[in-house]
Each structure stands twice: as C-alpha cells, then as structure tokens.
Amino acid sequence: MSSYRGEATVVIGEAEYDVTADLHSDTDQVVIQSSGRPAEVLHGLSHWRGSLDVEDDGVAWAIYEAGQAALRLPGGKTATFHARGGVIGSTRIDITGTSPVSFPA
C-alpha cells in the first residue's frame, strides 16, 4: 500500500487549482494454496482513491463538474481521477484514480 498526503495541483483544461491531497493505493492479492505445495501469493491490479481539500466550494464544484481531471504532484508526476462524492457546500472531494498510481510509497 502506498500513500501520499500533501500539496498537489488539479488541472482541468487550462485551469489549475491548488489542493491538499490525501491519497491511498491498494494492490489486490490472492493466496493460492495447492496440495503439497507452499502457498503462493498473486498480486493483481493496483488502484487508488482519496480526498482533496480545496480552497472553497466553487473550486470543489468545478472539480466535481469536470468529470475526469488530472492531479499533479510535487516533482511533476500526474495521474487522472474522477470525483466520486462530497457534500454540497463542502471543500472536501472524494476521488477515485483512473490511471496508474503515481505517488510514492
């Protein structure tokens, strides 16, 4: 599992919004046990999700309304995501990654 908590930038077209990101990734694992053989762990796909804290509810709405957006982390790594929830009037947005994990372990 990887995680990142810190500053990031949401990019939607030409617009950029400074956010604080709280991100987590998981990798699906399956344990296979065969008779007479040691258990084997197979690692599957990684997926990530988290939340963004933004400046105001107007920024939150712009990100939510965009559908898919890019998240740029310090150092330039980017990943795409879509907003999956939040509370109207809130400055926190729940997100789900739509590209490979791009934040450090």
The first five atom37 places (N, CA, C, CB, O) and aatype in JSON, in Angstrom:
{
  "aatype": [12, 15, 15, 18, 1, 7, 6, 0, 16, 19, 19, 9, 7, 6, 0, 6, 18, 3, 19, 16, 0, 3, 10, 8, 15, 3, 16, 3, 5, 19, 19, 9, 5, 15, 15, 7, 1, 14, 0, 6, 19, 10, 8, 7, 10, 15, 8, 17, 1, 7, 15, 10, 3, 19, 6, 3, 3, 7, 19, 0, 17, 0, 9, 18, 6, 0, 7, 5, 0, 0, 10, 1, 10, 14, 7, 7, 11, 16, 0, 16, 13, 8, 0, 1, 7, 7, 19, 9, 7, 15, 16, 1, 9, 3, 9, 16, 7, 16, 15, 14, 19, 15, 13, 14, 0],
  "atom_mask": [
    [1, 1, 1, 1, 1],
    [1, 1, 1, 1, 1],
    [1, 1, 1, 1, 1],
    [1, 1, 1, 1, 1],
    [1, 1, 1, 1, 1],
    [1, 1, 1, 0, 1],
    [1, 1, 1, 1, 1],
    [1, 1, 1, 1, 1],
    [1, 1, 1, 1, 1],
    [1, 1, 1, 1, 1],
    [1, 1, 1, 1, 1],
    [1, 1, 1, 1, 1],
    [1, 1, 1, 0, 1],
    [1, 1, 1, 1, 1],
    [1, 1, 1, 1, 1],
    [1, 1, 1, 1, 1],
    [1, 1, 1, 1, 1],
    [1, 1, 1, 1, 1],
    [1, 1, 1, 1, 1],
    [1, 1, 1, 1, 1],
    [1, 1, 1, 1, 1],
    [1, 1, 1, 1, 1],
    [1, 1, 1, 1, 1],
    [1, 1, 1, 1, 1],
    [1, 1, 1, 1, 1],
    [1, 1, 1, 1, 1],
    [1, 1, 1, 1, 1],
    [1, 1, 1, 1, 1],
    [1, 1, 1, 1, 1],
    [1, 1, 1, 1, 1],
    [1, 1, 1, 1, 1],
    [1, 1, 1, 1, 1],
    [1, 1, 1, 1, 1],
    [1, 1, 1, 1, 1],
    [1, 1, 1, 1, 1],
    [1, 1, 1, 0, 1],
    [1, 1, 1, 1, 1],
    [1, 1, 1, 1, 1],
    [1, 1, 1, 1, 1],
    [1, 1, 1, 1, 1],
    [1, 1, 1, 1, 1],
    [1, 1, 1, 1, 1],
    [1, 1, 1, 1, 1],
    [1, 1, 1, 0, 1],
    [1, 1, 1, 1, 1],
    [1, 1, 1, 1, 1],
    [1, 1, 1, 1, 1],
    [1, 1, 1, 1, 1],
    [1, 1, 1, 1, 1],
    [1, 1, 1, 0, 1],
    [1, 1, 1, 1, 1],
    [1, 1, 1, 1, 1],
    [1, 1, 1, 1, 1],
    [1, 1, 1, 1, 1],
    [1, 1, 1, 1, 1],
    [1, 1, 1, 1, 1],
    [1, 1, 1, 1, 1],
    [1, 1, 1, 0, 1],
    [1, 1, 1, 1, 1],
    [1, 1, 1, 1, 1],
    [1, 1, 1, 1, 1],
    [1, 1, 1, 1, 1],
    [1, 1, 1, 1, 1],
    [1, 1, 1, 1, 1],
    [1, 1, 1, 1, 1],
    [1, 1, 1, 1, 1],
    [1, 1, 1, 0, 1],
    [1, 1, 1, 1, 1],
    [1, 1, 1, 1, 1],
    [1, 1, 1, 1, 1],
    [1, 1, 1, 1, 1],
    [1, 1, 1, 1, 1],
    [1, 1, 1, 1, 1],
    [1, 1, 1, 1, 1],
    [1, 1, 1, 0, 1],
    [1, 1, 1, 0, 1],
    [1, 1, 1, 1, 1],
    [1, 1, 1, 1, 1],
    [1, 1, 1, 1, 1],
    [1, 1, 1, 1, 1],
    [1, 1, 1, 1, 1],
    [1, 1, 1, 1, 1],
    [1, 1, 1, 1, 1],
    [1, 1, 1, 1, 1],
    [1, 1, 1, 0, 1],
    [1, 1, 1, 0, 1],
    [1, 1, 1, 1, 1],
    [1, 1, 1, 1, 1],
    [1, 1, 1, 0, 1],
    [1, 1, 1, 1, 1],
    [1, 1, 1, 1, 1],
    [1, 1, 1, 1, 1],
    [1, 1, 1, 1, 1],
    [1, 1, 1, 1, 1],
    [1, 1, 1, 1, 1],
    [1, 1, 1, 1, 1],
    [1, 1, 1, 0, 1],
    [1, 1, 1, 1, 1],
    [1, 1, 1, 1, 1],
    [1, 1, 1, 1, 1],
    [1, 1, 1, 1, 1],
    [1, 1, 1, 1, 1],
    [1, 1, 1, 1, 1],
    [1, 1, 1, 1, 1],
    [1, 1, 1, 1, 1]
  ],
  "atom_positions": [
    [[0.84, -1.17, 0.0], [0.0, 0.0, 0.0], [0.89, 1.24, 0.0], [-0.96, 0.0, 1.21], [1.86, 1.31, 0.75]],
    [[0.54, 2.19, -0.83], [1.24, 3.47, -0.89], [0.29, 4.55, -0.41], [1.75, 3.77, -2.32], [-0.93, 4.39, -0.45]],
    [[0.87, 5.64, 0.04], [0.03, 6.76, 0.43], [0.78, 8.07, 0.21], [-0.41, 6.64, 1.91], [2.01, 8.1, 0.12]],
    [[0.01, 9.14, 0.12], [0.58, 10.48, -0.03], [-0.38, 11.45, 0.64], [0.81, 10.85, -1.53], [-1.58, 11.39, 0.41]],
    [[0.15, 12.34, 1.44], [-0.63, 13.43, 2.0], [0.2, 14.69, 1.84], [-1.01, 13.18, 3.5], [1.3, 14.8, 2.38]],
    [[-0.35, 15.64, 1.09], [0.38, 16.88, 0.89], [-0.2, 17.7, -0.24], [0.0, 0.0, 0.0], [-1.32, 17.46, -0.71]],
    [[0.57, 18.67, -0.65], [0.13, 19.62, -1.67], [0.1, 18.96, -3.04], [1.03, 20.84, -1.68], [0.91, 18.09, -3.35]],
    [[-0.83, 19.4, -3.86], [-0.96, 18.93, -5.24], [-1.7, 20.0, -6.02], [-1.7, 17.55, -5.32], [-2.19, 20.97, -5.46]],
    [[-1.77, 19.8, -7.33], [-2.49, 20.72, -8.21], [-3.44, 19.93, -9.08], [-1.5, 21.55, -9.08], [-3.05, 18.95, -9.72]],
    [[-4.69, 20.36, -9.11], [-5.67, 19.77, -10.03], [-5.64, 20.58, -11.31], [-7.11, 19.74, -9.41], [-5.7, 21.81, -11.27]],
    [[-5.56, 19.89, -12.45], [-5.53, 20.54, -13.75], [-6.76, 20.12, -14.53], [-4.21, 20.2, -14.53], [-6.99, 18.93, -14.76]],
    [[-7.55, 21.11, -14.94], [-8.74, 20.88, -15.75], [-8.64, 21.84, -16.93], [-10.09, 21.08, -14.93], [-8.89, 23.03, -16.78]],
    [[-8.28, 21.3, -18.1], [-8.05, 22.18, -19.25], [-6.92, 23.14, -18.94], [0.0, 0.0, 0.0], [-5.81, 22.71, -18.62]],
    [[-7.19, 24.44, -19.04], [-6.19, 25.47, -18.75], [-6.22, 25.91, -17.28], [-6.41, 26.69, -19.65], [-5.32, 26.6, -16.82]],
    [[-7.24, 25.51, -16.55], [-7.37, 25.92, -15.15], [-6.56, 25.02, -14.23], [-8.86, 25.91, -14.72], [-6.46, 23.82, -14.45]],
    [[-5.97, 25.62, -13.19], [-5.22, 24.87, -12.18], [-5.69, 25.31, -10.8], [-3.69, 25.1, -12.34], [-5.9, 26.49, -10.54]],
    [[-5.86, 24.31, -9.91], [-6.34, 24.58, -8.55], [-5.39, 23.92, -7.55], [-7.8, 24.06, -8.35], [-5.1, 22.73, -7.67]],
    [[-4.92, 24.69, -6.58], [-4.09, 24.13, -5.52], [-4.98, 23.38, -4.54], [-3.28, 25.25, -4.79], [-6.04, 23.89, -4.15]],
    [[-4.56, 22.18, -4.15], [-5.34, 21.35, -3.24], [-4.4, 20.68, -2.24], [-6.15, 20.29, -4.02], [-3.18, 20.66, -2.43]],
    [[-4.97, 20.15, -1.19], [-4.25, 19.25, -0.29], [-4.83, 17.87, -0.53], [-4.37, 19.7, 1.23], [-6.04, 17.66, -0.37]],
    [[-3.99, 16.93, -0.91], [-4.43, 15.59, -1.27], [-4.13, 14.6, -0.14], [-3.76, 15.13, -2.56], [-3.1, 14.69, 0.52]],
    [[-5.05, 13.67, 0.05], [-4.86, 12.55, 0.97], [-5.18, 11.3, 0.16], [-5.77, 12.67, 2.29], [-6.35, 10.97, -0.03]],
    [[-4.14, 10.6, -0.31], [-4.3, 9.52, -1.29], [-3.79, 8.2, -0.74], [-3.57, 9.86, -2.58], [-2.84, 8.15, 0.03]],
    [[-4.44, 7.13, -1.16], [-4.06, 5.78, -0.73], [-4.23, 4.82, -1.9], [-4.91, 5.32, 0.5], [-5.17, 4.94, -2.68]],
    [[-3.3, 3.87, -2.02], [-3.43, 2.85, -3.06], [-3.44, 1.47, -2.41], [-2.27, 2.95, -4.09], [-2.92, 1.27, -1.32]],
    [[-4.04, 0.54, -3.1], [-4.09, -0.86, -2.68], [-3.79, -1.72, -3.88], [-5.47, -1.22, -2.05], [-4.08, -1.35, -5.02]],
    [[-3.21, -2.89, -3.64], [-3.0, -3.89, -4.68], [-3.74, -5.15, -4.26], [-1.47, -4.17, -4.91], [-3.52, -5.68, -3.18]],
    [[-4.62, -5.61, -5.13], [-5.36, -6.83, -4.84], [-4.39, -8.0, -4.77], [-6.45, -7.09, -5.91], [-3.47, -8.1, -5.57]],
    [[-4.61, -8.88, -3.79], [-3.78, -10.07, -3.63], [-4.67, -11.29, -3.46], [-2.82, -9.92, -2.42], [-5.71, -11.24, -2.81]],
    [[-4.23, -12.38, -4.05], [-4.93, -13.65, -3.92], [-3.92, -14.7, -3.48], [-5.64, -14.06, -5.26], [-2.86, -14.82, -4.09]],
    [[-4.25, -15.46, -2.43], [-3.39, -16.54, -1.97], [-3.91, -17.85, -2.58], [-3.35, -16.62, -0.4], [-5.08, -18.19, -2.45]],
    [[-3.0, -18.56, -3.26], [-3.36, -19.83, -3.88], [-2.67, -20.94, -3.11], [-2.96, -19.86, -5.4], [-1.44, -20.95, -2.97]],
    [[-3.45, -21.85, -2.62], [-2.92, -22.98, -1.85], [-3.2, -24.26, -2.63], [-3.56, -23.05, -0.43], [-4.35, -24.58, -2.93]],
    [[-2.14, -25.0, -2.97], [-2.29, -26.28, -3.64], [-1.79, -27.38, -2.71], [-1.52, -26.3, -5.0], [-0.92, -27.16, -1.88]],
    [[-2.35, -28.53, -2.88], [-1.96, -29.68, -2.07], [-0.49, -30.0, -2.29], [-2.84, -30.9, -2.39], [-0.05, -30.2, -3.42]],
    [[0.26, -30.05, -1.21], [1.67, -30.44, -1.29], [2.61, -29.34, -1.73], [0.0, 0.0, 0.0], [3.81, -29.58, -1.87]],
    [[2.11, -28.14, -1.95], [2.97, -27.03, -2.38], [2.8, -25.86, -1.42], [2.64, -26.6, -3.84], [1.74, -25.71, -0.8]],
    [[3.83, -25.04, -1.28], [3.68, -23.86, -0.43], [2.66, -22.88, -1.04], [5.06, -23.17, -0.23], [2.47, -22.84, -2.25]],
    [[2.03, -22.12, -0.18], [1.07, -21.11, -0.64], [1.79, -20.1, -1.53], [0.38, -20.39, 0.56], [2.95, -19.75, -1.3]],
    [[1.1, -19.63, -2.53], [1.64, -18.66, -3.46], [0.73, -17.43, -3.47], [1.79, -19.26, -4.9], [-0.5, -17.57, -3.52]],
    [[1.33, -16.25, -3.41], [0.55, -15.01, -3.41], [0.66, -14.39, -4.8], [1.04, -14.02, -2.3], [1.76, -14.12, -5.28]],
    [[-0.48, -14.15, -5.42], [-0.52, -13.46, -6.71], [-0.96, -12.03, -6.47], [-1.48, -14.18, -7.7], [-1.95, -11.77, -5.79]],
    [[-0.22, -11.11, -7.04], [-0.54, -9.69, -6.91], [-1.3, -9.25, -8.15], [0.74, -8.83, -6.7], [-0.9, -9.54, -9.28]],
    [[-2.4, -8.54, -7.92], [-3.23, -8.09, -9.02], [-3.04, -6.62, -9.33], [0.0, 0.0, 0.0], [-1.95, -6.07, -9.2]],
    [[-4.11, -6.01, -9.73], [-4.09, -4.61, -10.13], [-4.03, -3.68, -8.92], [-5.31, -4.29, -10.97], [-4.61, -3.95, -7.87]],
    [[-3.33, -2.58, -9.1], [-3.32, -1.54, -8.08], [-4.39, -0.52, -8.42], [-1.92, -0.86, -7.99], [-4.64, -0.23, -9.59]],
    [[-5.02, 0.02, -7.41], [-6.0, 1.08, -7.6], [-5.81, 2.09, -6.47], [-7.47, 0.5, -7.63], [-5.27, 1.77, -5.41]],
    [[-6.27, 3.31, -6.72], [-6.08, 4.34, -5.71], [-7.32, 5.21, -5.58], [-4.87, 5.19, -6.05], [-8.15, 5.3, -6.48]],
    [[-7.39, 5.84, -4.43], [-8.51, 6.71, -4.11], [-8.06, 7.68, -3.03], [-9.76, 5.89, -3.65], [-6.94, 7.59, -2.53]],
    [[-8.93, 8.6, -2.67], [-8.59, 9.52, -1.59], [-9.53, 10.7, -1.56], [0.0, 0.0, 0.0], [-10.67, 10.63, -2.01]],
    [[-9.01, 11.8, -1.03], [-9.8, 13.02, -0.94], [-8.92, 14.22, -1.23], [-10.47, 13.15, 0.44], [-7.7, 14.18, -1.08]],
    [[-9.58, 15.29, -1.65], [-8.91, 16.55, -1.9], [-9.57, 17.62, -1.05], [-8.95, 16.93, -3.41], [-10.8, 17.71, -1.01]],
    [[-8.78, 18.42, -0.38], [-9.29, 19.61, 0.31], [-8.95, 20.8, -0.58], [-8.67, 19.76, 1.76], [-7.8, 21.0, -0.96]],
    [[-9.97, 21.59, -0.89], [-9.82, 22.7, -1.82], [-10.13, 24.03, -1.13], [-10.73, 22.51, -3.05], [-10.6, 24.06, 0.0]],
    [[-9.86, 25.12, -1.84], [-9.97, 26.47, -1.29], [-11.4, 26.85, -0.9], [-9.46, 27.47, -2.29], [-11.63, 27.38, 0.19]],
    [[-12.36, 26.57, -1.77], [-13.75, 26.94, -1.47], [-14.7, 26.04, -2.24], [-14.01, 28.43, -1.82], [-14.28, 25.23, -3.07]],
    [[-15.99, 26.17, -1.95], [-16.96, 25.29, -2.58], [-17.09, 25.53, -4.08], [-18.3, 25.45, -1.93], [-17.54, 24.64, -4.8]],
    [[-16.71, 26.7, -4.56], [-16.71, 26.96, -6.01], [-15.66, 26.12, -6.72], [0.0, 0.0, 0.0], [-15.92, 25.58, -7.8]],
    [[-14.48, 26.01, -6.13], [-13.43, 25.15, -6.68], [-13.87, 23.69, -6.61], [-12.08, 25.36, -5.92], [-13.68, 22.93, -7.56]],
    [[-14.45, 23.31, -5.49], [-14.94, 21.93, -5.34], [-15.94, 21.61, -6.45], [-15.59, 21.73, -3.95], [-15.87, 20.54, -7.05]],
    [[-16.85, 22.51, -6.7], [-17.86, 22.28, -7.74], [-17.21, 22.18, -9.12], [-18.91, 23.4, -7.74], [-17.59, 21.31, -9.91]],
    [[-16.24, 23.04, -9.43], [-15.56, 22.99, -10.73], [-14.88, 21.64, -10.94], [-14.52, 24.13, -10.84], [-14.94, 21.09, -12.04]],
    [[-14.24, 21.1, -9.89], [-13.58, 19.8, -9.99], [-14.61, 18.69, -10.15], [-12.71, 19.53, -8.75], [-14.45, 17.8, -10.98]],
    [[-15.66, 18.75, -9.36], [-16.7, 17.72, -9.43], [-17.38, 17.72, -10.79], [-17.74, 17.93, -8.32], [-17.64, 16.66, -11.37]],
    [[-17.68, 18.9, -11.3], [-18.37, 19.04, -12.57], [-17.52, 18.63, -13.77], [-18.82, 20.47, -12.75], [-18.06, 18.27, -14.82]],
    [[-16.2, 18.67, -13.62], [-15.29, 18.37, -14.74], [-15.36, 16.92, -15.18], [-13.87, 18.71, -14.37], [-15.0, 16.61, -16.32]],
    [[-15.8, 16.03, -14.33], [-15.74, 14.61, -14.67], [-14.35, 14.1, -14.39], [0.0, 0.0, 0.0], [-14.0, 13.85, -13.24]],
    [[-13.55, 13.94, -15.43], [-12.17, 13.49, -15.25], [-11.23, 14.69, -15.24], [-11.76, 12.49, -16.36], [-11.39, 15.62, -16.02]],
    [[-10.25, 14.64, -14.34], [-9.27, 15.72, -14.22], [-7.9, 15.11, -13.97], [-9.65, 16.72, -13.09], [-7.79, 13.91, -13.73]],
    [[-6.87, 15.94, -14.02], [-5.51, 15.49, -13.73], [-5.08, 16.02, -12.38], [-4.52, 15.95, -14.84], [-5.43, 17.14, -12.0]],
    [[-4.31, 15.22, -11.67], [-3.74, 15.61, -10.38], [-2.23, 15.58, -10.54], [-4.22, 14.65, -9.22], [-1.64, 14.54, -10.82]],
    [[-1.59, 16.75, -10.37], [-0.14, 16.86, -10.49], [0.47, 16.98, -9.09], [0.27, 18.09, -11.38], [0.09, 17.85, -8.31]],
    [[1.4, 16.11, -8.81], [2.07, 16.1, -7.5], [3.39, 16.87, -7.6], [2.32, 14.65, -7.01], [3.9, 17.09, -8.7]],
    [[3.95, 17.28, -6.45], [5.27, 17.91, -6.49], [6.25, 16.97, -7.2], [5.78, 18.24, -5.04], [6.22, 15.75, -7.0]],
    [[7.1, 17.51, -8.02], [8.02, 16.71, -8.8], [7.49, 16.43, -10.19], [0.0, 0.0, 0.0], [8.21, 15.91, -11.04]],
    [[6.21, 16.78, -10.44], [5.67, 16.69, -11.79], [4.89, 15.45, -12.15], [0.0, 0.0, 0.0], [4.29, 15.4, -13.22]],
    [[4.88, 14.41, -11.29], [4.1, 13.22, -11.61], [2.62, 13.57, -11.68], [4.34, 12.11, -10.56], [2.12, 14.34, -10.87]],
    [[1.93, 13.0, -12.67], [0.5, 13.27, -12.8], [-0.28, 11.97, -12.91], [0.22, 14.15, -14.02], [0.24, 10.93, -13.31]],
    [[-1.53, 12.05, -12.53], [-2.46, 10.93, -12.62], [-3.84, 11.5, -12.88], [-2.44, 10.05, -11.31], [-4.11, 12.66, -12.55]],
    [[-4.7, 10.71, -13.47], [-6.06, 11.17, -13.71], [-7.0, 10.56, -12.68], [-6.52, 10.82, -15.13], [-6.74, 9.5, -12.11]],
    [[-8.11, 11.26, -12.45], [-9.09, 10.82, -11.46], [-10.46, 11.36, -11.83], [-8.7, 11.3, -10.04], [-10.59, 12.21, -12.71]],
    [[-11.48, 10.85, -11.17], [-12.79, 11.47, -11.23], [-13.32, 11.63, -9.81], [-13.77, 10.63, -12.1], [-13.04, 10.83, -8.92]],
    [[-14.1, 12.68, -9.64], [-14.72, 12.94, -8.34], [-15.85, 11.95, -8.16], [-15.24, 14.42, -8.22], [-16.64, 11.72, -9.08]],
    [[-15.94, 11.36, -6.98], [-16.99, 10.37, -6.74], [-17.93, 10.77, -5.63], [-16.38, 9.04, -6.43], [-18.87, 10.04, -5.32]],
    [[-17.69, 11.91, -5.03], [-18.61, 12.32, -3.97], [-18.1, 13.49, -3.18], [0.0, 0.0, 0.0], [-16.98, 13.98, -3.37]],
    [[-18.94, 13.92, -2.31], [-18.66, 15.05, -1.45], [-20.0, 15.57, -0.93], [0.0, 0.0, 0.0], [-21.05, 15.02, -1.24]],
    [[-19.94, 16.6, -0.15], [-21.14, 17.2, 0.4], [-21.29, 18.58, -0.21], [-21.09, 17.27, 1.95], [-20.34, 19.36, -0.25]],
    [[-22.5, 18.9, -0.68], [-22.75, 20.21, -1.27], [-22.36, 21.29, -0.26], [-24.24, 20.36, -1.7], [-22.75, 21.24, 0.91]],
    [[-21.59, 22.26, -0.73], [-21.12, 23.33, 0.13], [-19.83, 23.01, 0.86], [0.0, 0.0, 0.0], [-19.28, 23.87, 1.55]],
    [[-19.33, 21.78, 0.71], [-18.1, 21.37, 1.38], [-16.89, 21.69, 0.52], [-18.14, 19.87, 1.7], [-17.01, 21.89, -0.69]],
    [[-15.73, 21.73, 1.15], [-14.48, 21.95, 0.41], [-13.66, 20.66, 0.35], [-13.65, 23.07, 1.06], [-12.47, 20.71, 0.03]],
    [[-14.27, 19.53, 0.65], [-13.61, 18.22, 0.54], [-14.3, 17.41, -0.54], [-13.62, 17.46, 1.91], [-15.53, 17.33, -0.58]],
    [[-13.49, 16.79, -1.42], [-14.0, 15.98, -2.52], [-13.39, 14.59, -2.43], [-13.69, 16.63, -3.9], [-12.17, 14.47, -2.25]],
    [[-14.2, 13.55, -2.53], [-13.71, 12.18, -2.6], [-13.41, 11.86, -4.05], [-14.73, 11.17, -2.0], [-14.2, 12.19, -4.93]],
    [[-12.27, 11.21, -4.3], [-11.87, 10.9, -5.67], [-11.47, 9.44, -5.82], [-10.71, 11.8, -6.09], [-11.13, 8.76, -4.85]],
    [[-11.53, 8.97, -7.07], [-11.06, 7.64, -7.43], [-10.13, 7.78, -8.62], [-12.25, 6.69, -7.75], [-10.47, 8.45, -9.6]],
    [[-8.96, 7.16, -8.55], [-7.99, 7.23, -9.64], [-8.47, 6.48, -10.86], [0.0, 0.0, 0.0], [-9.1, 5.42, -10.75]],
    [[-8.16, 7.03, -12.03], [-8.5, 6.38, -13.3], [-7.25, 6.09, -14.13], [-9.47, 7.25, -14.1], [-7.35, 5.73, -15.3]],
    [[-6.09, 6.24, -13.52], [-4.81, 5.92, -14.17], [-3.95, 5.21, -13.14], [-4.1, 7.22, -14.72], [-4.31, 5.14, -11.97]],
    [[-2.8, 4.69, -13.56], [-1.92, 4.02, -12.6], [-1.52, 4.95, -11.45], [-0.67, 3.49, -13.31], [-1.52, 6.17, -11.58]],
    [[-1.18, 4.33, -10.34], [-0.74, 5.08, -9.15], [0.52, 5.85, -9.5], [-0.47, 4.12, -7.94], [1.43, 5.3, -10.12]],
    [[0.57, 7.13, -9.12], [1.74, 7.94, -9.45], [2.4, 8.55, -8.22], [1.36, 9.02, -10.41], [3.32, 9.36, -8.36]],
    [[1.95, 8.2, -7.04], [2.56, 8.77, -5.84], [3.48, 7.75, -5.2], [1.48, 9.24, -4.84], [3.32, 6.54, -5.38]],
    [[4.46, 8.24, -4.43], [5.47, 7.35, -3.86], [4.92, 6.48, -2.74], [6.64, 8.16, -3.33], [3.88, 6.78, -2.15]],
    [[5.63, 5.4, -2.48], [5.28, 4.5, -1.37], [5.65, 5.14, -0.05], [5.98, 3.14, -1.51], [5.43, 4.55, 1.0]]
  ]
}
